[in-house]
Structure formats: structure tokens, C-alpha cells
Amino acid sequence: MTARETPTASEIDRMFDEGVDMTPYVIPGTEICAATARKVGVTMSPWMIEELDREADRLAVSRQSLIVIWLAERIQEERERRGRLAEG
């Protein structure tokens, strides 16, 4: 499989079993390019980390993946909200 091909179901299964980050295959637009990705440090209260870990475990994703998913969802919600306000 090349970087531009869509993986088959069996390739997705194999990647998941190998612990590959599945975020790009769950929410379109959240792909992380190693060449342009940037790290961000965030300080959180212990209770927030515990809740993140609980939800990440429930979804079988890493804490980092969950944070990226939730941020991507929120950014999309804000874009849609701004679009509705502009139309309004």
C-alpha cells in the first residue's frame, strides 16, 4: 500500500492489531503528516487526565488520539457555527 492508496479492510485490521494510530481512518481530515505535525504541551488537572484515560480506554484509542479527535470535532463545530452566524 502506498501513502496515497486507501487501505483495504484487512490492512486496516492488521494496522489496528499492530497498534497503529487509527485516527485518520475514523475522522476524515485529522491525518497527521510527520513532516508538518507539531507537538503541543498541555497542563491539566489530574481529574481531567483520569476522565480522558477512561474515555480513551472505552474507545480503545490512546489519550493523545482522543484529544486529537475531540479537538478536531470541536474545531469543525466552531467552523459550522461561524458559518451559520455569517449566513444569519
PyMOL CGO cylinders between C-alpha atoms (Angstrom):
from pymol import cmd
from pymol.cgo import CYLINDER

trace = [
    CYLINDER, 0.00, 0.00, 0.00, 1.35, 3.41, -0.91, 0.3, 1, 1, 1, 1, 1, 1,
    CYLINDER, 1.35, 3.41, -0.91, 0.70, 6.55, 1.13, 0.3, 1, 1, 1, 1, 1, 1,
    CYLINDER, 0.70, 6.55, 1.13, -1.98, 7.68, -1.34, 0.3, 1, 1, 1, 1, 1, 1,
    CYLINDER, -1.98, 7.68, -1.34, -3.97, 4.44, -1.54, 0.3, 1, 1, 1, 1, 1, 1,
    CYLINDER, -3.97, 4.44, -1.54, -6.94, 3.73, 0.66, 0.3, 1, 1, 1, 1, 1, 1,
    CYLINDER, -6.94, 3.73, 0.66, -6.19, 0.70, 2.85, 0.3, 1, 1, 1, 1, 1, 1,
    CYLINDER, -6.19, 0.70, 2.85, -8.34, -2.40, 2.48, 0.3, 1, 1, 1, 1, 1, 1,
    CYLINDER, -8.34, -2.40, 2.48, -10.37, -3.76, 5.39, 0.3, 1, 1, 1, 1, 1, 1,
    CYLINDER, -10.37, -3.76, 5.39, -7.75, -6.43, 6.04, 0.3, 1, 1, 1, 1, 1, 1,
    CYLINDER, -7.75, -6.43, 6.04, -4.98, -3.81, 6.02, 0.3, 1, 1, 1, 1, 1, 1,
    CYLINDER, -4.98, -3.81, 6.02, -6.98, -1.70, 8.49, 0.3, 1, 1, 1, 1, 1, 1,
    CYLINDER, -6.98, -1.70, 8.49, -7.40, -4.78, 10.72, 0.3, 1, 1, 1, 1, 1, 1,
    CYLINDER, -7.40, -4.78, 10.72, -3.68, -5.52, 10.58, 0.3, 1, 1, 1, 1, 1, 1,
    CYLINDER, -3.68, -5.52, 10.58, -2.74, -1.90, 11.36, 0.3, 1, 1, 1, 1, 1, 1,
    CYLINDER, -2.74, -1.90, 11.36, -5.15, -1.84, 14.31, 0.3, 1, 1, 1, 1, 1, 1,
    CYLINDER, -5.15, -1.84, 14.31, -3.75, -5.12, 15.65, 0.3, 1, 1, 1, 1, 1, 1,
    CYLINDER, -3.75, -5.12, 15.65, -0.23, -3.66, 15.37, 0.3, 1, 1, 1, 1, 1, 1,
    CYLINDER, -0.23, -3.66, 15.37, -1.24, -0.60, 17.39, 0.3, 1, 1, 1, 1, 1, 1,
    CYLINDER, -1.24, -0.60, 17.39, -1.16, 1.89, 14.52, 0.3, 1, 1, 1, 1, 1, 1,
    CYLINDER, -1.16, 1.89, 14.52, -2.95, 5.18, 15.27, 0.3, 1, 1, 1, 1, 1, 1,
    CYLINDER, -2.95, 5.18, 15.27, -6.35, 4.74, 13.60, 0.3, 1, 1, 1, 1, 1, 1,
    CYLINDER, -6.35, 4.74, 13.60, -7.46, 8.36, 13.99, 0.3, 1, 1, 1, 1, 1, 1,
    CYLINDER, -7.46, 8.36, 13.99, -7.00, 9.23, 10.30, 0.3, 1, 1, 1, 1, 1, 1,
    CYLINDER, -7.00, 9.23, 10.30, -9.37, 6.40, 9.39, 0.3, 1, 1, 1, 1, 1, 1,
    CYLINDER, -9.37, 6.40, 9.39, -12.02, 7.37, 11.93, 0.3, 1, 1, 1, 1, 1, 1,
    CYLINDER, -12.02, 7.37, 11.93, -12.45, 11.10, 11.34, 0.3, 1, 1, 1, 1, 1, 1,
    CYLINDER, -12.45, 11.10, 11.34, -11.59, 12.49, 7.90, 0.3, 1, 1, 1, 1, 1, 1,
    CYLINDER, -11.59, 12.49, 7.90, -9.29, 15.49, 8.00, 0.3, 1, 1, 1, 1, 1, 1,
    CYLINDER, -9.29, 15.49, 8.00, -7.37, 14.53, 11.11, 0.3, 1, 1, 1, 1, 1, 1,
    CYLINDER, -7.37, 14.53, 11.11, -4.45, 12.95, 9.32, 0.3, 1, 1, 1, 1, 1, 1,
    CYLINDER, -4.45, 12.95, 9.32, -1.14, 13.97, 10.83, 0.3, 1, 1, 1, 1, 1, 1,
    CYLINDER, -1.14, 13.97, 10.83, 1.74, 14.47, 8.44, 0.3, 1, 1, 1, 1, 1, 1,
    CYLINDER, 1.74, 14.47, 8.44, 5.03, 13.74, 10.20, 0.3, 1, 1, 1, 1, 1, 1,
    CYLINDER, 5.03, 13.74, 10.20, 6.72, 16.48, 8.22, 0.3, 1, 1, 1, 1, 1, 1,
    CYLINDER, 6.72, 16.48, 8.22, 4.31, 19.19, 9.39, 0.3, 1, 1, 1, 1, 1, 1,
    CYLINDER, 4.31, 19.19, 9.39, 2.98, 17.88, 12.71, 0.3, 1, 1, 1, 1, 1, 1,
    CYLINDER, 2.98, 17.88, 12.71, 3.84, 19.96, 15.75, 0.3, 1, 1, 1, 1, 1, 1,
    CYLINDER, 3.84, 19.96, 15.75, 3.82, 18.98, 19.40, 0.3, 1, 1, 1, 1, 1, 1,
    CYLINDER, 3.82, 18.98, 19.40, 1.80, 20.92, 21.93, 0.3, 1, 1, 1, 1, 1, 1,
    CYLINDER, 1.80, 20.92, 21.93, 2.16, 20.61, 25.68, 0.3, 1, 1, 1, 1, 1, 1,
    CYLINDER, 2.16, 20.61, 25.68, -0.98, 21.00, 27.79, 0.3, 1, 1, 1, 1, 1, 1,
    CYLINDER, -0.98, 21.00, 27.79, -1.16, 21.12, 31.58, 0.3, 1, 1, 1, 1, 1, 1,
    CYLINDER, -1.16, 21.12, 31.58, -4.31, 19.53, 33.01, 0.3, 1, 1, 1, 1, 1, 1,
    CYLINDER, -4.31, 19.53, 33.01, -5.80, 18.72, 36.37, 0.3, 1, 1, 1, 1, 1, 1,
    CYLINDER, -5.80, 18.72, 36.37, -5.49, 15.08, 37.44, 0.3, 1, 1, 1, 1, 1, 1,
    CYLINDER, -5.49, 15.08, 37.44, -9.28, 14.58, 37.24, 0.3, 1, 1, 1, 1, 1, 1,
    CYLINDER, -9.28, 14.58, 37.24, -9.25, 15.65, 33.57, 0.3, 1, 1, 1, 1, 1, 1,
    CYLINDER, -9.25, 15.65, 33.57, -6.49, 13.19, 32.75, 0.3, 1, 1, 1, 1, 1, 1,
    CYLINDER, -6.49, 13.19, 32.75, -8.37, 10.42, 34.56, 0.3, 1, 1, 1, 1, 1, 1,
    CYLINDER, -8.37, 10.42, 34.56, -11.52, 11.18, 32.56, 0.3, 1, 1, 1, 1, 1, 1,
    CYLINDER, -11.52, 11.18, 32.56, -9.55, 11.30, 29.30, 0.3, 1, 1, 1, 1, 1, 1,
    CYLINDER, -9.55, 11.30, 29.30, -7.95, 7.95, 30.10, 0.3, 1, 1, 1, 1, 1, 1,
    CYLINDER, -7.95, 7.95, 30.10, -11.31, 6.42, 30.98, 0.3, 1, 1, 1, 1, 1, 1,
    CYLINDER, -11.31, 6.42, 30.98, -12.85, 7.55, 27.68, 0.3, 1, 1, 1, 1, 1, 1,
    CYLINDER, -12.85, 7.55, 27.68, -9.76, 6.58, 25.68, 0.3, 1, 1, 1, 1, 1, 1,
    CYLINDER, -9.76, 6.58, 25.68, -9.91, 3.09, 27.20, 0.3, 1, 1, 1, 1, 1, 1,
    CYLINDER, -9.91, 3.09, 27.20, -13.61, 2.84, 26.38, 0.3, 1, 1, 1, 1, 1, 1,
    CYLINDER, -13.61, 2.84, 26.38, -12.92, 3.75, 22.75, 0.3, 1, 1, 1, 1, 1, 1,
    CYLINDER, -12.92, 3.75, 22.75, -9.71, 1.66, 22.59, 0.3, 1, 1, 1, 1, 1, 1,
    CYLINDER, -9.71, 1.66, 22.59, -7.58, 4.61, 21.49, 0.3, 1, 1, 1, 1, 1, 1,
    CYLINDER, -7.58, 4.61, 21.49, -4.65, 6.40, 23.06, 0.3, 1, 1, 1, 1, 1, 1,
    CYLINDER, -4.65, 6.40, 23.06, -5.12, 9.50, 25.21, 0.3, 1, 1, 1, 1, 1, 1,
    CYLINDER, -5.12, 9.50, 25.21, -3.38, 11.55, 22.53, 0.3, 1, 1, 1, 1, 1, 1,
    CYLINDER, -3.38, 11.55, 22.53, -5.67, 10.19, 19.82, 0.3, 1, 1, 1, 1, 1, 1,
    CYLINDER, -5.67, 10.19, 19.82, -8.73, 11.03, 21.90, 0.3, 1, 1, 1, 1, 1, 1,
    CYLINDER, -8.73, 11.03, 21.90, -7.51, 14.59, 22.44, 0.3, 1, 1, 1, 1, 1, 1,
    CYLINDER, -7.51, 14.59, 22.44, -6.88, 15.00, 18.69, 0.3, 1, 1, 1, 1, 1, 1,
    CYLINDER, -6.88, 15.00, 18.69, -10.31, 13.55, 17.87, 0.3, 1, 1, 1, 1, 1, 1,
    CYLINDER, -10.31, 13.55, 17.87, -12.09, 15.82, 20.33, 0.3, 1, 1, 1, 1, 1, 1,
    CYLINDER, -12.09, 15.82, 20.33, -10.20, 18.91, 19.22, 0.3, 1, 1, 1, 1, 1, 1,
    CYLINDER, -10.20, 18.91, 19.22, -10.92, 18.14, 15.56, 0.3, 1, 1, 1, 1, 1, 1,
    CYLINDER, -10.92, 18.14, 15.56, -14.62, 17.72, 16.37, 0.3, 1, 1, 1, 1, 1, 1,
    CYLINDER, -14.62, 17.72, 16.37, -14.72, 20.99, 18.29, 0.3, 1, 1, 1, 1, 1, 1,
    CYLINDER, -14.72, 20.99, 18.29, -12.90, 22.90, 15.55, 0.3, 1, 1, 1, 1, 1, 1,
    CYLINDER, -12.90, 22.90, 15.55, -15.41, 21.55, 12.99, 0.3, 1, 1, 1, 1, 1, 1,
    CYLINDER, -15.41, 21.55, 12.99, -18.32, 22.54, 15.24, 0.3, 1, 1, 1, 1, 1, 1,
    CYLINDER, -18.32, 22.54, 15.24, -16.94, 26.07, 15.56, 0.3, 1, 1, 1, 1, 1, 1,
    CYLINDER, -16.94, 26.07, 15.56, -16.47, 26.36, 11.79, 0.3, 1, 1, 1, 1, 1, 1,
    CYLINDER, -16.47, 26.36, 11.79, -20.06, 25.30, 11.25, 0.3, 1, 1, 1, 1, 1, 1,
    CYLINDER, -20.06, 25.30, 11.25, -21.32, 27.69, 13.94, 0.3, 1, 1, 1, 1, 1, 1,
    CYLINDER, -21.32, 27.69, 13.94, -19.41, 30.60, 12.40, 0.3, 1, 1, 1, 1, 1, 1,
    CYLINDER, -19.41, 30.60, 12.40, -20.81, 29.68, 9.00, 0.3, 1, 1, 1, 1, 1, 1,
    CYLINDER, -20.81, 29.68, 9.00, -24.37, 29.74, 10.36, 0.3, 1, 1, 1, 1, 1, 1,
    CYLINDER, -24.37, 29.74, 10.36, -23.75, 33.11, 12.03, 0.3, 1, 1, 1, 1, 1, 1,
    CYLINDER, -23.75, 33.11, 12.03, -22.34, 34.57, 8.81, 0.3, 1, 1, 1, 1, 1, 1,
    CYLINDER, -22.34, 34.57, 8.81, -25.42, 33.42, 6.90, 0.3, 1, 1, 1, 1, 1, 1,
    CYLINDER, -25.42, 33.42, 6.90, -27.68, 34.78, 9.52, 0.3, 1, 1, 1, 1, 1, 1,
]
cmd.load_cgo(trace, "trace")
